[in-house]
């Protein structure tokens, strides 16, 4: 192998597909090595592959760390995006995709990738936690929720040089399909077909071509299909006005309901509407400041703010709610975002160490991370889809009326699809326009 020596009511579908393309050197890298990679028995990953699922981590600590990561990621994404359109990301899929890379990383590259999700908890705990989230998604009741992973290895460049322990690990821990192909013009079509199938036919295309030095493509897809526990009726859908981030208004259909879960902190109010099965919900977070855009709010809404927000949960009120029918598409290159969150080494061939996958430190490095999402919310449900491409180049009757609160999302707001047990977002986004 010649490589660098240096180093997207009724929830119908919410989907995430994450692809990781591993390749070789760029034009700015040092000259390619003259010999193929060898499967060196002395090269071992820093993670003990046989112990990951038996890690004795503290679940509450890891859940809190994950929530911290979700809002750090949202805040940094909005900052780096720089616009005022709608934003949506899937922290879960991004984590699962990058954890498959982290499984083959070492030293500082491994520490930085791990600390994106769980600061100071170490790769063993983080890898086990990521696996548990995947298992929980695949075990969800009364909603169609699934997580799938696949890996394509470039036979022309990698041959049999991939660390066999790494292959066994991603198969066992992430239930990943492992395919060896001669990367050619047909390979992108095969990858796109897999993504299309595993995202309930909502994401058709992840990549159009492969760089000649691409050595591996890792893909994660999360699909969600669930109905509201209490569906919206026709008489709960009415036309109204939504005030956009810039102060202008637009007319659209709104979904009106009465919920029981209410949140109120200094920075926001909100409500939660459950999906069938009671494991997952839609969470609306409406800024208290009526003049702020959802993106500006998200920039400064920290994980500590989210902890205070979810800590304010009460069922003391009847909660009259409204939210618009909306759809949006979003895409961003996440290189700077991930670097700004601390994962720098893996992007630099001089410091990257992904030798747990193959080769030596600096042979493989992350060249580009692209994130694309799509979401539609209407009276029938929510359809969402997302894709991340990471290239490594080389909600009865009552006896006594209660007080009531209202949460009317007729202006910019933040939303999430959350795990009810942990209050951790699987998808999270902003609505600045409908």
C-alpha positions in Angstrom: 0.0 0.0 0.0 1.2 3.4 -0.9 0.2 6.1 1.6 1.6 9.1 3.3 4.3 8.5 5.6 3.1 11.4 7.7 1.8 11.7 9.2 -31.6 13.9 8.7 -48.5 14.1 15.7 -46.5 10.8 13.9 -42.8 10.3 13.8 -42.2 8.6 10.6 -38.5 8.7 10.4 -35.5 10.4 11.8 -32.4 9.2 10.3 -28.7 9.5 10.7 -26.1 8.1 8.4 -22.5 8.8 9.2 -19.7 7.9 6.8 -16.1 7.9 7.5 -13.8 7.8 4.6 -10.2 6.8 5.3 -7.6 7.7 2.8 -4.0 8.6 2.3 -2.0 11.7 1.7 -3.0 15.0 0.3 -0.9 17.2 -2.0 0.5 19.0 1.0 1.7 15.8 2.7 5.1 14.3 2.6 5.9 11.9 -0.2 4.2 8.5 -0.1 6.0 5.5 1.4 7.6 3.1 -0.9 6.3 -0.1 0.8 2.8 -1.5 1.5 1.4 -1.4 5.1 2.1 -4.6 7.0 -0.2 -6.2 9.6 2.5 -5.8 12.3 1.7 -8.1 15.3 3.4 -5.5 17.5 0.9 -2.8 16.6 -2.0 -2.9 19.1 -4.8 -0.4 19.7 -5.0 1.3 23.1 -8.4 -0.2 23.8 -8.7 -3.7 25.0 -11.2 -5.0 22.5 -12.2 -8.0 24.7 -13.2 -5.8 27.7 -15.2 -3.0 26.2 -18.7 -4.4 26.7 -17.8 -5.3 30.3 -16.6 -1.9 31.3 -17.9 -0.9 34.7 -18.6 2.8 34.0 -21.0 5.0 36.0 -24.1 5.3 33.8 -25.2 8.6 35.4 -21.8 10.1 34.9 -21.7 9.0 31.3 -25.2 10.2 30.6 -24.3 13.6 31.9 -21.1 13.6 29.9 -23.2 12.8 26.7 -25.6 15.6 27.4 -22.7 17.9 27.8 -21.3 16.8 24.5 -24.7 17.3 22.8 -24.9 20.9 23.7 -21.2 21.7 23.3 -21.6 20.3 19.8 -24.8 22.2 19.0 -23.3 25.5 20.3 -20.0 25.1 18.4 -21.8 23.9 15.2 -24.1 27.0 15.3 -21.0 29.3 15.9 -19.1 27.8 13.1 -22.1 27.7 10.7 -22.5 31.4 11.1 -25.9 31.7 9.5 -29.4 32.1 10.7 -31.1 29.3 8.9 -32.4 26.1 10.6 -29.8 23.8 12.0 -30.1 20.1 12.9 -27.5 17.6 14.0 -27.6 14.1 15.4 -25.0 13.9 18.2 -25.6 10.2 18.6 -24.7 9.3 15.1 -21.7 11.6 15.0 -20.5 10.0 18.2 -21.0 6.5 17.0 -19.2 7.3 13.7 -16.2 8.9 15.3 -16.0 6.2 18.0 -15.4 3.7 15.2 -12.4 5.8 14.3 -11.4 6.3 17.9 -11.4 2.5 18.3 -8.4 2.5 16.0 -6.7 5.6 17.4 -3.9 5.8 19.9 -2.2 8.2 22.3 -3.3 11.9 22.0 -5.5 11.3 19.0 -7.4 8.7 21.0 -7.6 10.9 24.1 -8.9 13.9 22.1 -11.5 11.9 20.2 -12.7 10.3 23.5 -12.8 13.6 25.4 -15.2 15.0 22.8 -17.8 12.7 24.4 -16.7 11.9 27.9 -13.9 14.1 29.3 -11.5 12.1 31.4 -13.5 8.9 31.4 -11.2 7.0 29.1 -11.7 5.1 25.9 -12.8 1.9 27.5 -15.8 3.5 29.2 -16.7 5.7 26.2 -16.6 2.8 23.8 -18.8 0.7 26.1 -21.2 3.6 26.5 -21.4 4.1 22.8 -22.2 0.4 22.3 -24.9 0.6 25.0 -26.6 3.5 23.2 -26.6 1.5 20.0 -28.1 -1.5 21.8 -30.8 0.7 23.4 -31.7 2.2 20.0 -32.0 -1.3 18.5 -34.0 -2.5 21.5 -36.6 0.3 21.5 -40.2 -0.7 21.9 -43.2 0.5 19.8 -41.1 2.7 17.6 -39.0 1.7 14.7 -35.5 2.7 15.9 -32.4 1.1 14.4 -28.7 1.7 14.2 -26.6 0.1 11.5 -22.9 0.2 10.7 -20.8 -0.9 7.8 -17.2 -0.6 6.8 -15.6 -0.7 3.3 -12.0 -1.5 3.0 -9.9 -0.7 -0.1 -8.3 -4.0 -1.2 -6.0 -2.2 -3.6 -4.4 0.0 -0.9 -5.0 -1.9 2.4 -4.9 -5.5 1.4 -4.6 -7.6 4.5 -2.9 -4.8 6.5 -5.9 -3.9 8.6 -5.5 -4.8 12.3 -7.5 -8.0 12.7 -8.4 -7.1 16.3 -9.8 -3.8 15.0 -12.0 -5.7 12.5 -13.2 -8.1 15.1 -13.9 -5.2 17.5 -16.1 -3.1 15.1 -18.0 -6.3 14.1 -18.7 -7.3 17.8 -19.1 -3.9 19.5 -20.7 -2.0 16.6 -22.2 -5.0 14.7 -20.6 -3.5 11.7 -20.6 -5.2 8.3 -17.1 -5.4 6.9 -16.6 -5.4 3.2 -13.4 -5.6 1.1 -13.6 -4.0 -2.3 -11.4 -2.8 -5.0 -12.4 0.9 -4.8 -13.6 1.9 -8.2 -16.4 3.9 -9.8 -19.0 1.4 -8.6 -18.0 1.6 -4.9 -19.7 5.0 -4.2 -22.9 3.5 -5.7 -22.7 0.5 -3.4 -22.2 2.7 -0.4 -25.0 5.1 -1.4 -27.3 2.1 -1.9 -26.5 0.8 1.6 -27.2 4.2 3.1 -30.5 4.6 1.1 -31.7 1.2 2.4 -30.6 1.8 6.1 -32.1 5.3 6.2 -35.6 4.2 5.1 -35.0 5.6 1.6 -34.6 9.2 2.8 -30.9 9.7 2.2 -30.0 8.8 -1.4 -26.5 10.0 -1.7 -23.6 10.4 0.7 -20.7 10.5 -1.7 -20.3 11.0 -5.4 -16.7 9.7 -5.8 -13.8 8.4 -3.8 -10.3 9.9 -3.7 -7.7 7.6 -5.2 -6.0 7.5 -1.8 -9.2 6.6 0.2 -8.4 3.4 2.1 -11.6 2.9 4.2 -15.2 4.1 4.4 -17.1 3.6 7.7 -20.8 4.3 7.7 -23.3 4.7 10.6 -27.1 4.9 10.0 -29.7 5.6 12.7 -33.4 5.5 11.7 -36.4 6.5 13.8 -40.0 5.8 13.0 -42.6 6.4 15.8 -46.1 7.8 16.2 -47.2 10.3 18.9 -48.5 8.6 22.0 -51.5 11.1 21.7 -51.8 12.0 18.0 -52.9 15.4 16.8 -56.5 15.5 15.5 -57.6 17.5 12.5 -59.2 20.2 14.7 -55.8 20.8 16.3 -54.2 22.0 13.1 -54.8 25.6 12.2 -53.0 28.3 10.1 -51.1 30.9 12.1 -48.1 33.3 11.8 -44.6 32.4 12.7 -42.1 35.3 13.4 -38.8 34.5 11.8 -35.4 35.3 13.2 -35.2 38.5 11.3 -38.6 39.8 12.6 -40.5 39.1 9.4 -43.5 36.8 9.5 -44.8 33.9 7.5 -48.0 31.9 7.5 -48.1 28.2 8.1 -50.0 25.3 9.7 -49.6 25.0 13.5 -50.1 21.9 15.7 -51.9 22.7 18.9 -52.2 20.5 21.9 -52.3 20.1 25.7 -49.4 18.4 27.4 -48.5 17.7 31.0 -44.7 18.0 31.1 -43.5 21.6 31.6 -40.1 23.1 31.8 -39.1 26.6 32.9 -35.7 28.0 33.7 -34.2 31.5 33.6 -33.4 31.1 29.9 -36.3 29.1 28.4 -39.7 27.4 28.8 -40.6 24.2 27.1 -42.8 21.1 26.8 -42.3 17.4 26.0 -44.5 15.3 23.8 -44.1 11.5 24.0 -43.9 9.0 21.2 -45.6 5.6 21.5 -43.8 3.2 23.8 -42.9 6.0 26.2 -39.1 5.7 25.6 -38.6 8.8 23.4 -40.1 12.3 23.2 -40.1 15.5 21.2 -38.8 18.3 23.4 -39.4 22.0 22.6 -37.1 24.7 24.2 -38.5 28.2 23.7 -36.1 31.1 24.6 -37.4 33.5 27.2 -35.9 36.3 25.2 -38.5 36.9 22.5 -36.0 38.9 20.4 -33.3 36.3 20.1 -32.9 33.9 17.2 -32.8 30.2 17.9 -29.2 30.0 16.6 -28.1 32.9 18.8 -29.8 31.3 21.7 -28.2 27.9 21.0 -24.7 29.5 20.9 -25.0 30.5 24.5 -27.3 27.6 25.8 -24.7 25.5 27.6 -24.9 22.0 28.9 -25.2 23.5 32.4 -28.2 25.5 31.2 -29.7 22.3 29.8 -29.2 20.6 33.1 -31.1 23.4 34.9 -33.8 23.3 32.2 -34.5 19.6 32.5 -34.2 19.8 36.2 -37.2 22.2 36.2 -39.5 19.4 34.9 -42.9 19.6 36.5 -46.3 18.0 36.0 -48.2 20.6 38.1 -49.7 22.4 35.1 -51.8 21.8 32.1 -49.6 23.0 29.3 -51.2 24.4 26.1 -48.8 24.1 23.3 -48.3 25.0 19.7 -45.6 24.4 17.1 -45.4 24.9 13.4 -45.3 22.4 10.6 -41.8 22.9 9.3 -39.1 21.4 7.2 -35.5 22.2 6.7 -32.2 21.0 5.3 -28.8 21.7 6.8 -25.2 20.9 5.9 -21.9 21.9 7.3 -18.3 20.9 7.2 -17.4 20.0 10.8 -13.6 20.1 10.7 -13.3 23.4 12.5 -16.1 22.5 14.9 -14.4 19.3 16.0 -11.0 21.0 16.3 -12.6 23.8 18.3 -14.0 21.1 20.7 -10.5 19.7 21.2 -10.0 17.0 18.7 -7.1 18.4 16.7 -4.5 15.7 16.4 -6.5 13.3 14.3 -6.9 16.0 11.6 -3.2 16.6 11.2 -0.9 14.0 9.5 1.9 15.2 11.6 0.1 14.3 14.9 -2.6 11.8 13.9 -2.3 8.3 15.2 -4.9 5.9 13.8 -2.4 3.0 13.7 -4.9 0.8 15.6 -6.7 0.5 12.3 -3.6 0.0 10.1 -0.1 1.2 9.6 1.9 3.6 11.7 1.2 6.9 13.4 0.6 9.5 10.7 -0.3 7.1 8.0 -4.0 7.8 8.3 -5.6 11.1 9.3 -9.1 12.7 9.2 -9.2 15.0 6.2 -12.8 16.2 6.2 -16.0 15.8 8.2 -19.3 16.7 6.3 -22.7 16.7 8.1 -26.0 16.9 6.3 -29.5 16.7 7.7 -33.2 16.9 6.7 -36.3 17.1 8.9 -40.0 17.5 8.2 -42.6 18.0 11.0 -46.3 18.0 10.1 -49.7 16.7 11.4 -48.8 13.2 10.4 -45.4 13.0 11.9 -41.8 13.9 11.6 -39.3 12.7 9.0 -35.7 13.3 9.5 -32.5 12.3 7.9 -28.8 13.1 8.4 -25.5 12.0 7.1 -21.9 12.6 8.3 -19.0 11.9 6.0 -15.6 11.8 7.7 -12.7 11.4 5.3 -9.4 10.3 6.7 -7.1 11.0 3.8 -3.9 8.8 2.8 -46.9 14.0 25.1 -58.3 13.4 31.6 -60.5 14.7 33.4 -59.5 16.4 36.6 -61.4 17.1 39.9 -59.8 20.5 40.4 -58.7 22.8 37.6 -55.0 23.4 37.7 -53.0 26.5 36.9 -51.9 26.5 33.4 -48.9 27.5 31.4 -48.5 28.1 27.6 -45.6 27.4 25.4 -46.3 28.8 22.0 -43.5 28.2 19.5 -44.6 30.9 17.1 -41.1 32.3 17.0 -37.6 30.8 16.9 -37.1 27.8 19.1 -34.9 24.8 19.7 -36.1 21.2 19.6 -34.8 17.7 20.3 -35.8 14.1 20.1 -34.8 12.7 23.5 -34.3 9.5 25.4 -36.9 9.9 28.3 -34.8 8.0 30.8 -31.7 10.1 30.4 -33.1 13.3 28.8 -30.3 13.0 26.3 -30.9 14.2 22.7 -30.6 11.8 19.8 -31.4 14.6 17.4 -31.3 18.3 18.2 -32.0 21.4 16.1 -33.3 25.0 15.8 -36.2 26.5 14.0 -35.7 30.1 12.8 -38.2 29.9 9.9 -40.8 27.4 8.6 
